[in-house]
Amino acid sequence: MSLKTKTINGLVWSFLDNFVVQGVNFVTGIILARILSPREFGLVGMVTIFIALGQSFADSGFTQALIRKKKCTQTDYSTVFFFNVLVGIAWYFLLLVSAGSIAGFFSQPELVRIVPVLGLGVVVNAFSIIQTTQLTKRIDFKLQTRVSAVSSVLAGIIAVVLALRGFGVWSLVVLTLAKSILNTLFLWLWNDWKPSLVFDRSSFKELFGFGSKLLLVGLIDTTYRNIYLAVIGKFFSAADLGFYTRADQFKQLPSKNLTTVIQRVSYPVLSSIRGDVSVLKAAYKKLIKSTMLISFVLMIGLAAVAEPMVMTLIGEKWLISAEYLQLLCFGGMLYPLQALNLNMLNVQGRSDLFLRLEIIKKALAVPIIIVGINYGIKVMIIAMIFNSLISYYLNSYWSGRLIGYSMLEQVSDILPSFMLAFAVGLAVFFTGHLIAASPIITLAVQILVGALLTIGLAELIHLDSYIYMKRTVLDKIRRKS
C-alpha cells in the first residue's frame, strides 16, 4: 500500500472515528442538557483539570516517543505499559487524599464524592494507552472507530437512563467512567497484544529522553486548556461554568476533533518521510491548506449559527452559551494550525524546542486569567483570541525554519480559505437575522445557504485546497465503485 493510499485510508477511518464518536457524544450531550441543569455540568467541569492532568502524567509523552521510533520491541511496549499503569494508580491515590481540598477550593461539598469516582478513569485509561498507540502507529483507525463507537453508544445509553431516573450529576459522572471502562475492555479484546513481565531500564531511558519533554509540554498544555474551568468555577458560579463548558464543547466538536484526526494520522506519516525535506514540505503544505479550509469554514460558520443552534438543540435556558460560543469559535479556528506546526517539531525530533515554546506561550495565559477574574468571562475569551494569534506566530516561526516553510508563506497559503469562509459566514449570519422564523427553520436555512455558498464560491475561484480535496474524494469513490 502506497504512502498516499495509507494516509488517505487513515484519514478516512480517523474522520469516521471522530465523526461517529463525537456525533454520539453530541447527541448524548444534547439529551442530557435538556434533562439536567447548567450547574450539574459545571460540577463535572470543576474536576476536569485534575483528571486531564492525570491522563498527561500517565502517558508521560511515551505515546509520541513510541510512534516516532521506527522499530518498537515487545520490551519497549511492556516497559511503557507498566509505567503508565503505575503512574495512573499513583495519581488516583493523590486524588483520593485531595478530594476534600478540591471540594473546599470550589466550595462545592458534592465534589468530595465525585472526585474519587471520576478519578478511576485515569487508572482505567492507563491500561489502554499502549493498545491505542499500537493502532495509531500502524495507522489502523478502523478498529479504533469500532471500539470508540460501541463504547460511546453504550455509555450514552446508560447515562441518559440514569438522568431520566433522577440521578442528576451522577449520570454525567457515570457517562465518563463507563466510556473509559468499555473503551479499555474492547481494546484488550480486539487488539492482539498483551504485556510481558519485563521492565527494561535502557528502553525506558531511551523513550523517556524524548517523551519527558513532551510530558512537560502535555502538563503545561493541559493546565492551560483547563485552567479557565478552574478560574470560572472558583470566581463565578457552577451555572456560569456550565454555560462555558457547553459552549466550549460545541466549539471543540469541529476544532479539536479536526485537529485530532489530522494530528494522529499525519504524525506517523510525516515521521516516515522526515529524511526528505522537499517531500516533507510538499506534503505538509497540502495538509495545512486542506485542514485550514475545513477549519475556517466550520468555525466561522458555527459562530454564525450559534444562537439558533443552541436554541434548537438544548433550549432557551442555555442561551448564554451562544454568546460564549461565538467568541470561542474565533479563538479556536487557528487551533488546528497551531497543533500542526507543533507536530512538525516532534516529527523533526525537536521536543526540546516544543517545550520551550509551550512555556513561553502558556506564561501569556496569566494576564488573561487576571483579566477574566476582574472583567468577566466574555472579556477573558476575547483575550484568549489575541493569545491564539501570538501562539500561532511562535509555533509557525520555528517549525517553518526547520523545513523552509515560513509563517508568511503559510499565511499566503491559507488566506484565500479564510476570506472565503469569512464572506460566507457574514452571509449566513445576516441570513439568520433576516428570517422571521422559528430557531430550527432559521438554522436549517442558514446551513443550506452556507453549504451552497461555500461550494459555489470555491468552484468559482478554483480554490486549490478545495479542488485538491474534491479530487481526492472522487478518486477514492471511483476506486471503491
Summary of the structure (lengths in Angstrom):
residues: 481
radius of gyration: 22.1
end to end distance: 18.5
largest distance: 68.4
contacts: 1678
relative contact order: 0.10
helix: 87%
strand: 0%
